[in-house]
Amino acid sequence: MSKKKVLVISGPNLNLLGTREKNIYGNFSLKEIYLKMEDISLKRDFLVECKQSNSESKIIDLIQN
């Protein structure tokens, strides 16, 4: 049986997490959040793929694929 897969898509401006308005959005970068998700997925035996785009058309392409 193959592992379950989860696709995490982060939208516009989330690439700036950890660098702007830390008092609102926190200190963690998107990369750190993705690494934590990957760590959890390994422990829970599923695959996670993380993508980010500032382009809505690229996000739609990711969803449709």
C-alpha positions as CSV (number, residue, x, y, z in Angstrom):
1,M,0.0,0.0,0.0
2,S,1.4,3.4,-0.9
3,K,1.7,6.2,1.6
4,K,-0.9,8.9,1.8
5,K,0.2,12.2,0.2
6,V,-0.6,15.8,1.3
7,L,0.0,18.8,-0.9
8,V,0.4,22.1,1.1
9,I,0.1,25.2,-1.1
10,S,1.0,28.5,0.4
11,G,-0.1,31.6,-1.4
12,P,1.1,35.2,-2.0
13,N,3.4,36.8,0.5
14,L,3.8,33.7,2.7
15,N,7.4,33.5,1.5
16,L,7.9,36.6,3.8
17,L,6.9,34.8,7.0
18,G,9.5,35.4,9.7
19,T,10.8,38.5,8.1
20,R,7.9,41.0,8.3
21,E,5.6,42.1,11.0
22,K,6.9,39.4,13.4
23,N,4.6,40.7,16.1
24,I,1.6,39.7,13.9
25,Y,2.9,36.8,11.8
26,G,5.5,35.3,14.2
27,N,9.2,34.5,13.9
28,F,9.0,31.3,11.9
29,S,10.0,31.3,8.2
30,L,7.9,29.4,5.7
31,K,10.9,27.1,5.2
32,E,10.9,26.3,9.0
33,I,7.2,25.6,8.9
34,Y,7.7,23.3,5.9
35,L,10.5,21.4,7.7
36,K,8.3,20.9,10.7
37,M,5.5,19.5,8.5
38,E,8.0,17.1,6.9
39,D,9.2,16.0,10.3
40,I,5.6,15.3,11.4
41,S,4.9,13.5,8.1
42,L,7.8,11.1,8.6
43,K,6.7,10.3,12.2
44,R,3.1,9.7,11.0
45,D,4.0,7.8,7.9
46,F,2.7,10.0,5.1
47,L,4.3,12.1,2.4
48,V,4.0,15.9,2.3
49,E,4.9,18.2,-0.6
50,C,5.1,21.9,0.1
51,K,4.8,24.6,-2.5
52,Q,4.6,28.4,-2.4
53,S,3.8,30.9,-5.1
54,N,3.0,34.5,-5.3
55,S,1.2,33.9,-8.6
56,E,-2.4,32.9,-8.5
57,S,-2.2,31.2,-11.9
58,K,0.7,29.0,-10.6
59,I,-1.4,28.0,-7.6
60,I,-4.3,27.1,-9.8
61,D,-1.9,24.9,-11.9
62,L,-0.7,23.2,-8.8
63,I,-4.2,22.4,-7.7
64,Q,-5.3,21.1,-11.1
65,N,-2.2,18.9,-11.5
